[in-house]
Amino acid sequence: MKRFLVLDSLRGLCAIALIVHHSHIERSITELTFFRNASQFVGLFFALSGFLIYRRYIGHLATPRQLGDFMITRTCRVMPLHVAVLLFFIGFECLKQVMERYGLSLNYPAFSGDRAPSEILPNLLLIQAWWPGFNALSFNYPSWFISVEFYLWMIFALTLFSLPGLARKLFSVLCVLAFVALYMDINLLPRNVLWGASCFFAGVITYRLYVRLHDSTPGPIIATLLEVGVLAAMYWVMTEGEQPLTIELGLLFCTAVLIFSYEAGLVSRLLRLRVFPALGKLWLSIYLTHAAVIFVLATGITVAAKFSGLSLLVDRPGETSGTMVRYLSTGTALNDNLLMLLVVVAVVVVSMLTYRYIEAPGIRFGQHWRQGTFFRRRKDDQPEQV
């Protein structure tokens, strides 16, 4: 089955943009409007997931065995890495508790606020983003995306299995209803869930368009103009558009997925260079580990500031009224941007390790579970990503 290397590259670059978005370094590129709104790229993750999942499983969810294999594959795709990062955050809270007994305290008491013990089980079950009573951004806050995504996968699979004749229409209806609820600000479900559902099922529709238009691949010049045009439109909306940007960007993300799926323009040729698909391969590890890496670096700088007396931290008002955001600050724009580069490199290095030792083995475990070949594993097994 063809692998869309350019779409992988886009996903990797969006994951890098999210590192910048969450870093909060005072005089660095994190404060550019584009990166301040880069959290919206999660919508592209949802759209790509709908596109690729539908492509992979259409016609392959007709029996209970195939449905079971789907659930095993999806669970093993995300749960090992998700649980590993969650355990890291829980372990750090335990360390803070020990430090507090010896009179050493950081910004907040251990196991308080968004890291309260009551948030552990919802995170473990990936339900934190689905119920207003839970904190969707607790512990490893980027995992809210996995929370929404995981159960969208289950809804997709159960619909395709139980109502194969109506599935396409139902996916379209779910897409429209989610977009309408976002537009009308209907809060029957949390907004992040509606955002994920609208983009995911829009991605499903996008794949159906791709199939219908597959024989009409544009030439290099037209394809390049389309690629540059959709990227420019995304940049304009993210820098000049009025909040909230979810609906406009959701449609633009699906347009970008469709255009770049043809891999026909000069931008696509650039994105096929080795470094970009390599980032795409690491996208999930980058996404799920970047908050932990940023947290460790920020904690180290906080401790250094306390013991050295240097002014390395600045509190500024957040976008939400009454909130404060802590920024790292070295005092100069050059050093702040070098620090930003260090953060990106650190996240990528950590992601290479987590991919090799957690994510890829989890995927292979799922493959062997489905095939009943636990005792015939080979080192050259290649994990299948979607």
N, C-alpha and C positions, 0 to 999 in steps of 0.2 A: 504494500500500500504506500502510495507516494507520501513523502514527508514534506510539509510546507516549511522549508528552511527560512524563508523570509518572514513568515508569521512567527516562527520561533524567535527570530532575531528581534522583531518588534516587541515581543513579550519580554525578552531579556532587557532591552533598553528601557522599557516602562518600569521594570523592577529596579533598575539603577536610578531612574528618576524618583522613585519612591524612597530610596535611601536618602537622596538629597532633601526631599520634602520633609522627612522626619528628623533630620539632623539638628536643625535650629542652631546654626553657628552665625553669630551676629553680623559680620561684615562679608559674608560669603555669598555664593550664588543661591543659597537656600532662600534668600529674601527676595529673589526675583519673582514677579507675579506668576510666571509660568510654573515655577517649582512650588510656589505656595499653593497652587491649585492642582498639583500633580497627583494628589490622592484620587482624582477622578479617573486615573488610568486603570484603577481596579475594574471599571466598566469594560475596558478592553479585554481584561482577563475573562470576564464573564462571557462577553460576546465570542471570543475565541474558543472558550470551552464549549459553548453551545454548537458552534460551527464544527469543531473537531469531534465532539462526542456523537453528534447526529451522524456525521460521516462514518465514524467507526462502527456504530451499532445499529444503524437502520438495516432492518432485515436480519439482525442477529440477536433479537430478544424475543424469540417466538416460543421458547420452551422454558419450563422451570429451571432446567440445568443452565441454560444461557443466562437467565435472570440471576441465578446464584453466582455464576462466574462473574457477572458484571459487578455485583455487590462486593465480592471478594477483591476484584481488581481495584475498584474505586477506594475501598477501605485501606488496602495495602499501599495505595498510591500516596495517601496523605497522612494517615494516622501515625506511622512510626515517627516521622519527623515532627509532626504536631505535638505528640506526647513527649518527645525528647526535649523540645524547647519549653514546653509547659513545665516539665520537671526541673529544668534549669532555673526558671523563675521561682518555682516553689523552693528549690534549694537555696537560692539567694536570699529569700525571705527568712529561711531558717538561719542562715549565716548572720543576717541583720539582727535577728532575735538574740543570738549569742553575743554579738558585739554590744548590744544594748545592755546586757547584763554586766558588761565590763565598763560601762559608761561611755561607749562610743556610739554615737547616733548619726544617721544620715538625715535626709530631708524629711522623711515620713516614718512613723513607727512601723515595725514589721507586721505583715498580715493586716494592713488597714486599707481603707479606701478601695481602689480598684483591684487590690490584691488581698481582699478579705477571704477567709477560709470558705465562706459560703459560695464563692465564685469558682472554686476548684471543680466541683462536679459538673456544673453547666459547661465549663470549658472542656473537660474530659469527654463529655458526650456530644460536644459541638452543637449545643443548643443555645449558647449565650447570645447569639444575635437574633434569635427568633421570638424571644419573650421579653416584653418590656420590663419585667421584674428583675431580669438579669442585666449585668453590665456588659454590653457587647464588646467593650474595649478593655476588659479586665485581663490581667496577666499579660500574655503576649498579644497586644492589641491588634496587630495585623491579622490574627487568626479569625477575626470576625468574617473575613472573606471565605475562609475554608468552611466555617460554620454554615454560611448561606449556600455555598457551592455544593457541599456534601449532600444536603437534603434536596437541593434542586436536581442533582443526579438521581436521587431515589425517586422523586416525582416523575422525572423523565422516563426512567426505566419502567416503573410500574404502569405508567400511561401507555407506553409503547407495547408492553407485554399484554396488558388486560384489554386494551381498546385499539388494536393495531389499525383497524379501518378508519377510526376517528382521530388517531393521534395527531396527524398533521394539522387538522383543523383546531384541535384542542390546544396545541402549542401556539398557534396563531392567536387564539382567543386569550390565552394566558398572557401572551406578550402585550396585546392591546390593553387588557384590563390593568396590567401592572403600570403601563405608561399613563393610562387615564388616571389611576389612583395617585401617581406621582404628580401629574399636572394639577389635579383637583385637591391635592394635599389630604387625601383620605388616609386615615391612620389605623385601618383595620389590621394592618401588619406594619412592623417597623420599617422606616423608610429605606434602610439598607437592604432589607429583604426584597422590597419592591424594586429597588434599583438593580439588584442582582437578577431577579426574575425577568424583568423587562429586557435587560441586555442579553441574558442567557438565551431566552426563547427568540429574541431578535437574531441572535447568532444562528439558531436552528433555521430560521427563515432565510438567512443569508446563504447558508449552504444550499438550500433548494434553488435560490437564484443562481448560485455559482454553477450548479449542474445544468440548469436551463441555458445559461449563457456561455458554457464551456467552449463551445465551437466558435464563439465570436471573440476570441482572444485579440485584444487590440495590438497594433504594431508598436514598435519601440518608442516612437515619438509621441503617439497618443497616450501610451501607457505611462511614459515619463511625466507628461503634463497632468494626467489624472493623479499620479502618485504625489507630485509636488503640490497639486491643488488641494488634495484632501489633507495633507500634512499642514499646509498653510491655514486651511480652514480650522483645523483642530487647534493650532497655535493661537489663531485670532480669538476663537471662542474662549479659550482658557485664559487669555490675557485681557480681553476687552468685553467679554460677555457678561451679562448680569446674572448674579446668583439667584437660584441654584442652576447649575449648568447641566444637570443630569440628563434631561431629555434630549437636548441638542447634541450633547456629546455622545450619548448612547447611539443615536442614529449615525453620527459621523464615524464612530468606532466601527459600526457594522459596514459602512461604506468603505472604510479603510481595509477591513478584513477582505471584502470582496475584491477590491482593486489589487491589493498586494498578493492575493491568492494566485493571481495569474503569473506573478514573478516576471513581468515582461518589460519593465522600465529600467532606467539607469539607477534609480534609487534602490530597486530590488537587486540589481547587480552588485551595488555597494554592500547591501545587507547580506549578501551571500558570502562575503569575505569571511574567512575562518573565525575571526574573533567574535563576530556577532552571533552566529549559530551556537558558539560555545557558551556565550552568556545566556542564550535562549535555553540551552540544556539545563542551566543552573537556576532558571527563573524561580522555581518553587522554593529551593533552598535559600536563594537571595531574599525572597519575600518573607519567608517564615523566620529567618535568623537575623534579619537586619536590625530589628528593634532590640534584640538581645545584645548584639555587638555595640550598637549605639549606647545602650544602657550601661554596659561595662565600661566603655571609654568615658562616658559622662561621669560615672561614679568615680573612676580613677582621677579624673580632673577635679571633681568635687573634693575628694580627700586631699589631693595635692594643694588645692586652694586653701583648705582649712589649716594644714600644717605649715605651709610656706608663707601664708599671709598675702599671696598674690591675688589680684582681682581677676579671676578667670571666669566668673559667672555673672550674668546680668539677668534680672527679672524684668520682663516687659508684659504689658497687658495683652491677653490673648484675643482672638477674634470673637469669642463668646464673651458677653458682658460679665464682668466680675471675676474673670479668670486671669491667671498669670502664667506666662510661659517662661521657663528658664532657658536662657541662651548661653552657649559656650562663647567665650570671647578671649582672644589672645592680644587684642589691642590694635592690630593692624589688619587691613584687608588681605594683604599677601599671606600672612600667617594663618588667617582664618580660612582662606581658600586652600592652603596647603593642608590644614587640618581636615577640611572637607574631603580632599583627595585621599588622605590617610584613612578616613572612615570608609570610603568606597572600596579601597584596596583591601582593608581588613575584612569587610563583609564578603567580598568575592573570595578571598582566601578561605575564610571560615566556611563559605558555601561549597567550595570545592571539597572540603573535608566532609561536611555533612552529606553531600551528595554521594560521595564514594562509600562512606561508612554507615549511613543511615537510610538515605532516600533510595539509592539503587538497590541495596540489599532488601529493602521493604518491597520494592517492585518485583524483584526476583522471587521473593518469598510468596507473593501472590500468584505468580506464574506457576510455581511448583505446587502450591496448594490446589490450584485449579486442575493441574495435570496429574496430581498424585505422584509426584517425582521428588519428594523431599530428600531421598537418599541417593539421588543421582544428579546432584548439582555439579555444575562444571564452572570453572573460573571464567570461561569465555562466554557464559550466558549473557546476553544483552538485554538490559531492562527495556521494556516497551513503554514509552511515554505517550500520554495524550493530554 
